[in-house]
Amino acid sequence: MVNSLEMKYFVSRNQCPSCLSNNSQSVYRKKFNEDPIKKYLEEFYNSQGFIELEYLEETFYELMECNDCTLVYQKYIPNNFLMTKLYNEWISPEVIQNEVEKNHSLSFYFSLSKQIHKICKTLDKKPSELRVLDFGMGWGRWCKMASAFGIETFGVEISDERIQHAKKYGIQNLSLDALGKNTFDFINTDQVFEHIPNPNEVLQILESSLKPGGLLKISVPDGNLVKEKLRIMNWDAPKNHPDSLNIVAPLEHINCFTTKSLIDLAEMNGLKWYFLPFYPLIDEVVDLPSLKNNIKTAFQIPKQLIGPFWKKGRELLGKVYVEKPRGTNLYFQKEL
């Protein structure tokens, strides 16, 4: 057990933070200041800032699995003091900003515009008729794109530096307490819920801020294979490696969601899974009637030869567009 002195900078979560069940079991337990966790933390944080291991002494990195909703979560998480130190000091905003800019190519922004176009089309409203919220907006890339469409755009962010950056682009920042006074047609949460100590409580607030019929997106790292990754237990695997344990990154990724745990969380809060497939290239094929003619013109292919290939392509697309929740990039709707 961890005594009160050792918990000076941590709090213990004694039930599943998603479905609130008490039916959980420990699946991994190691002290933060012992290898392989210590080595992982040093390599991870020294590449983007620094880490002060003295704040972690004698505290356990312990993963719990909820037997009801399948969420894997860290039992001991940083308290408010340590969370502030982690995100405002140990992680350098400049390093992260530069890294993001380097990795986000023009195709990323093109894909972002397609997502927002898809949302407008699904909600069947003009951009000027929509109010949207990006919860955990970061540097405001999603907000800036939505605002460029002419959508009334709001964000929630705790970093003052990032709030000031967003203000330059006319993006209004709201506090969590202010959300109940506002309603939105669409709420975006991208790579946020894996960091939140109390996801159920936060989703309750977001659901109350969503208009009837409105949509909410939750996108988090995919934890459906977390058990297999933990069996392999390769803490040296880099972030994009198939065996990477970044999905349960100590201190930060304190919730590891599966498809089931996300759906259970949403249904507990009055939201139903909504089938909104997003495949930019496939959407072009399905939504653009003139595509056949464009192919004919570009390649000088006789129209009668295109027909059979087109029919087969539509059949294959039908197999892709199966109404079944998968992964952890899901949309949910509030009932009318």
C-alpha positions as CSV (number, residue, x, y, z in Angstrom):
1,M,0.0,0.0,0.0
2,V,1.0,3.6,-0.5
3,N,1.0,5.7,2.7
4,S,-0.1,9.3,3.0
5,L,3.4,10.7,3.0
6,E,4.3,8.9,-0.2
7,M,1.0,10.3,-1.7
8,K,2.0,14.0,-1.2
9,Y,1.9,14.7,-4.9
10,F,-0.6,12.1,-6.0
11,V,-4.2,11.1,-5.6
12,S,-5.7,7.7,-5.7
13,R,-8.6,6.7,-7.9
14,N,-10.4,3.9,-6.1
15,Q,-13.0,3.2,-8.7
16,C,-13.2,3.2,-12.5
17,P,-13.2,6.9,-13.5
18,S,-15.3,6.2,-16.6
19,C,-18.2,3.9,-15.6
20,L,-17.7,4.4,-11.8
21,S,-17.6,0.6,-11.1
22,N,-15.7,-0.8,-8.1
23,N,-15.0,-4.0,-10.0
24,S,-11.4,-3.5,-11.1
25,Q,-8.2,-5.5,-10.9
26,S,-4.5,-4.5,-10.9
27,V,-2.7,-5.6,-14.2
28,Y,0.7,-3.9,-13.7
29,R,2.5,-2.3,-10.7
30,K,5.9,-0.8,-10.5
31,K,7.4,2.2,-8.7
32,F,7.9,5.3,-10.8
33,N,11.6,5.6,-9.7
34,E,12.4,2.0,-10.7
35,D,13.2,0.7,-14.2
36,P,11.7,0.2,-16.7
37,I,9.3,3.1,-15.7
38,K,12.1,5.4,-14.6
39,K,14.1,4.8,-17.8
40,Y,10.9,5.4,-19.9
41,L,10.2,8.7,-18.0
42,E,13.7,10.0,-18.3
43,E,13.9,9.3,-22.1
44,F,10.4,10.6,-22.7
45,Y,10.6,13.9,-20.8
46,N,14.2,14.7,-21.5
47,S,13.4,14.8,-25.2
48,Q,10.8,17.5,-24.7
49,G,11.9,19.3,-21.5
50,F,13.0,17.7,-18.2
51,I,11.7,15.7,-15.3
52,E,12.2,15.9,-11.5
53,L,12.1,12.3,-10.3
54,E,12.2,13.3,-6.6
55,Y,8.5,14.2,-6.9
56,L,7.8,10.6,-7.8
57,E,9.8,8.7,-5.2
58,E,8.1,5.7,-3.6
59,T,4.9,6.2,-5.5
60,F,3.6,3.3,-7.7
61,Y,2.7,3.4,-11.4
62,E,-0.2,1.0,-11.2
63,L,-2.6,0.1,-14.0
64,M,-6.1,-1.1,-13.2
65,E,-8.5,-2.8,-15.5
66,C,-12.2,-2.3,-15.1
67,N,-14.0,-5.7,-15.4
68,D,-17.2,-4.0,-16.4
69,C,-16.3,-1.4,-19.1
70,T,-12.8,-2.6,-19.9
71,L,-11.1,0.8,-19.3
72,V,-7.4,0.5,-18.2
73,Y,-6.5,3.4,-16.0
74,Q,-3.7,4.6,-13.7
75,K,-4.7,4.3,-10.1
76,Y,-2.3,6.9,-8.8
77,I,-2.3,10.2,-10.7
78,P,-0.6,13.5,-10.2
79,N,-2.5,16.0,-8.0
80,N,-3.2,19.6,-9.2
81,F,0.2,20.8,-8.1
82,L,2.1,18.1,-9.9
83,M,-0.2,18.3,-13.0
84,T,0.6,22.0,-13.3
85,K,4.3,21.3,-12.9
86,L,4.1,18.5,-15.5
87,Y,2.3,20.4,-18.2
88,N,3.7,23.9,-17.6
89,E,7.3,23.1,-16.6
90,W,8.5,19.7,-17.4
91,I,7.0,19.8,-20.9
92,S,8.4,22.7,-22.9
93,P,5.6,24.5,-24.9
94,E,8.1,25.7,-27.4
95,V,9.4,22.2,-28.1
96,I,5.9,20.8,-28.5
97,Q,4.8,23.7,-30.7
98,N,7.8,23.3,-33.0
99,E,7.4,19.5,-33.1
100,V,3.7,19.8,-34.0
101,E,4.4,22.3,-36.7
102,K,7.1,20.1,-38.2
103,N,4.8,17.0,-38.2
104,H,1.7,18.7,-39.6
105,S,2.0,18.8,-43.3
106,L,-0.4,20.6,-45.7
107,S,-2.4,17.3,-46.1
108,F,-3.2,17.5,-42.3
109,Y,-4.9,20.9,-42.7
110,F,-6.7,19.7,-45.9
111,S,-8.0,16.7,-43.9
112,L,-9.1,19.0,-41.1
113,S,-11.1,21.1,-43.6
114,K,-12.7,17.9,-44.9
115,Q,-13.7,16.9,-41.3
116,I,-15.4,20.2,-40.7
117,H,-17.1,20.2,-44.0
118,K,-18.5,16.7,-43.1
119,I,-19.8,18.0,-39.8
120,C,-21.6,20.9,-41.5
121,K,-23.1,18.5,-44.1
122,T,-24.2,16.0,-41.4
123,L,-25.9,18.6,-39.3
124,D,-27.4,20.1,-42.4
125,K,-26.6,23.7,-41.5
126,K,-24.7,26.5,-43.0
127,P,-21.5,27.3,-41.2
128,S,-22.9,30.7,-40.1
129,E,-25.7,28.8,-38.3
130,L,-23.4,26.7,-36.2
131,R,-21.8,27.1,-32.7
132,V,-19.0,24.6,-32.0
133,L,-16.7,24.0,-29.1
134,D,-13.2,22.5,-29.1
135,F,-12.7,21.1,-25.6
136,G,-8.9,21.0,-24.9
137,M,-8.1,23.2,-28.0
138,G,-4.4,23.3,-27.5
139,W,-2.9,25.7,-30.0
140,G,-6.3,26.1,-31.7
141,R,-5.7,24.4,-35.1
142,W,-9.1,22.8,-35.2
143,C,-10.7,26.1,-34.0
144,K,-8.9,28.2,-36.6
145,M,-10.1,25.9,-39.4
146,A,-13.7,26.0,-38.1
147,S,-13.6,29.7,-37.7
148,A,-12.3,30.0,-41.3
149,F,-15.5,28.3,-42.4
150,G,-17.5,31.1,-40.7
151,I,-18.6,29.0,-37.8
152,E,-19.0,30.6,-34.3
153,T,-16.1,28.9,-32.5
154,F,-15.2,28.5,-28.9
155,G,-12.5,26.6,-27.1
156,V,-11.6,25.4,-23.6
157,E,-8.0,25.5,-22.6
158,I,-6.1,25.9,-19.3
159,S,-2.7,27.0,-20.7
160,D,-2.6,30.9,-20.7
161,E,0.0,30.9,-23.4
162,R,-2.3,28.9,-25.7
163,I,-5.4,30.9,-24.8
164,Q,-3.6,34.1,-25.8
165,H,-2.5,32.5,-29.0
166,A,-6.1,31.6,-29.8
167,K,-7.4,35.1,-29.1
168,K,-5.2,36.4,-31.9
169,Y,-7.5,34.5,-34.2
170,G,-10.8,35.6,-32.6
171,I,-11.3,32.3,-30.8
172,Q,-13.1,32.7,-27.5
173,N,-11.9,30.7,-24.5
174,L,-14.5,29.4,-22.0
175,S,-13.9,28.0,-18.5
176,L,-15.3,24.7,-17.6
177,D,-17.8,26.4,-15.2
178,A,-19.1,28.6,-18.1
179,L,-20.0,25.7,-20.3
180,G,-23.4,25.2,-18.7
181,K,-24.4,28.7,-19.8
182,N,-23.7,27.9,-23.5
183,T,-25.0,25.3,-25.9
184,F,-23.3,24.0,-29.0
185,D,-24.2,22.1,-32.2
186,F,-20.9,20.2,-32.2
187,I,-18.3,19.5,-29.5
188,N,-14.8,18.3,-30.5
189,T,-12.5,16.5,-28.1
190,D,-9.3,15.3,-29.7
191,Q,-6.6,13.5,-27.6
192,V,-8.1,14.9,-24.4
193,F,-10.0,12.2,-22.5
194,E,-7.0,10.1,-22.0
195,H,-5.6,12.9,-19.8
196,I,-8.6,13.7,-17.7
197,P,-8.8,12.5,-14.1
198,N,-12.6,12.4,-14.1
199,P,-13.9,11.6,-17.6
200,N,-17.4,10.8,-16.4
201,E,-17.9,14.1,-14.6
202,V,-16.5,16.0,-17.6
203,L,-18.7,14.3,-20.1
204,Q,-21.7,15.1,-18.0
205,I,-20.9,18.8,-18.3
206,L,-20.2,18.5,-22.1
207,E,-23.5,16.6,-22.6
208,S,-25.4,19.4,-20.8
209,S,-23.8,21.9,-23.2
210,L,-24.8,20.0,-26.3
211,K,-28.0,21.0,-28.2
212,P,-30.6,18.2,-28.7
213,G,-29.6,16.4,-31.9
214,G,-26.0,17.8,-31.6
215,L,-22.9,15.7,-32.1
216,L,-19.9,15.2,-29.8
217,K,-16.6,13.6,-31.0
218,I,-14.2,11.7,-28.7
219,S,-10.9,10.8,-30.2
220,V,-8.3,9.1,-28.0
221,P,-5.4,6.6,-28.5
222,D,-6.8,3.2,-29.4
223,G,-6.5,0.9,-26.3
224,N,-8.3,-2.2,-27.8
225,L,-5.0,-4.1,-27.9
226,V,-3.6,-2.8,-24.6
227,K,-3.6,-6.3,-23.0
228,E,-1.5,-7.7,-25.8
229,K,0.9,-4.8,-25.5
230,L,1.2,-5.3,-21.8
231,R,2.0,-9.0,-22.3
232,I,4.9,-8.1,-24.6
233,M,5.9,-5.3,-22.1
234,N,8.3,-3.5,-24.4
235,W,8.9,-0.1,-22.7
236,D,11.7,0.6,-25.2
237,A,9.3,0.6,-28.2
238,P,9.0,4.1,-29.8
239,K,5.7,5.9,-30.0
240,N,4.6,4.7,-33.4
241,H,5.8,1.1,-33.0
242,P,3.1,-1.6,-32.9
243,D,4.3,-2.6,-29.4
244,S,4.4,0.9,-28.0
245,L,3.1,1.4,-24.5
246,N,2.5,5.1,-25.2
247,I,-1.3,4.4,-24.8
248,V,-0.6,4.0,-21.1
249,A,2.2,6.6,-20.8
250,P,3.0,7.1,-17.1
251,L,1.7,10.4,-15.6
252,E,-0.1,11.6,-18.8
253,H,-2.2,8.9,-20.5
254,I,-4.0,8.1,-17.3
255,N,-7.1,6.5,-19.1
256,C,-6.7,3.9,-21.8
257,F,-10.0,3.5,-23.7
258,T,-11.4,0.7,-25.7
259,T,-14.3,1.0,-28.1
260,K,-16.6,-0.6,-25.4
261,S,-15.5,1.7,-22.6
262,L,-16.1,4.8,-24.8
263,I,-19.6,3.7,-25.7
264,D,-20.4,2.7,-22.1
265,L,-19.2,6.2,-21.0
266,A,-21.3,7.9,-23.6
267,E,-24.5,5.9,-22.9
268,M,-24.1,6.6,-19.1
269,N,-24.4,10.3,-20.0
270,G,-27.3,10.1,-22.4
271,L,-25.3,10.0,-25.7
272,K,-25.7,7.4,-28.4
273,W,-23.1,6.3,-30.8
274,Y,-23.6,8.0,-34.2
275,F,-22.4,6.4,-37.5
276,L,-20.3,9.2,-39.1
277,P,-17.6,7.5,-41.2
278,F,-14.8,9.8,-42.3
279,Y,-12.7,8.6,-45.2
280,P,-11.7,11.7,-47.3
281,L,-10.9,9.8,-50.5
282,I,-14.0,7.5,-50.2
283,D,-16.2,10.5,-49.5
284,E,-15.0,12.0,-52.7
285,V,-16.0,8.8,-54.6
286,V,-19.4,8.7,-52.9
287,D,-20.3,12.3,-52.9
288,L,-19.0,13.6,-56.2
289,P,-21.3,12.6,-59.1
290,S,-18.9,14.0,-61.7
291,L,-16.0,11.9,-60.6
292,K,-16.6,9.3,-63.3
293,N,-16.5,12.0,-65.9
294,N,-13.3,13.4,-64.4
295,I,-11.7,10.0,-64.6
296,K,-12.8,9.6,-68.2
297,T,-11.5,13.0,-69.1
298,A,-8.2,12.6,-67.3
299,F,-7.3,9.2,-68.7
300,Q,-9.4,9.2,-71.9
301,I,-11.1,6.0,-70.9
302,P,-14.3,5.2,-72.8
303,K,-17.4,5.5,-70.5
304,Q,-18.5,2.0,-71.2
305,L,-15.3,0.6,-69.7
306,I,-15.6,2.6,-66.5
307,G,-19.0,1.2,-65.6
308,P,-18.0,-2.3,-64.5
309,F,-15.1,-1.0,-62.4
310,W,-17.3,1.7,-60.9
311,K,-19.9,-0.9,-59.9
312,K,-17.3,-3.1,-58.3
313,G,-15.8,-0.1,-56.5
314,R,-19.2,0.8,-55.0
315,E,-19.6,-2.8,-53.7
316,L,-16.2,-2.6,-52.0
317,L,-17.1,0.8,-50.5
318,G,-20.3,-0.8,-49.1
319,K,-18.1,-3.2,-47.2
320,V,-16.2,-0.3,-45.7
321,Y,-19.3,1.6,-44.7
322,V,-20.5,-1.0,-42.2
323,E,-22.5,0.6,-39.4
324,K,-20.5,-0.8,-36.5
325,P,-18.5,1.1,-33.9
326,R,-14.8,0.4,-34.1
327,G,-11.6,2.0,-32.8
328,T,-11.6,5.0,-30.5
329,N,-12.4,7.9,-32.9
330,L,-16.1,8.0,-32.4
331,Y,-19.1,10.4,-32.7
332,F,-22.0,10.5,-30.3
333,Q,-25.4,12.2,-30.6
334,K,-27.7,13.8,-28.0
335,E,-31.3,12.6,-28.6
336,L,-33.8,15.2,-29.8
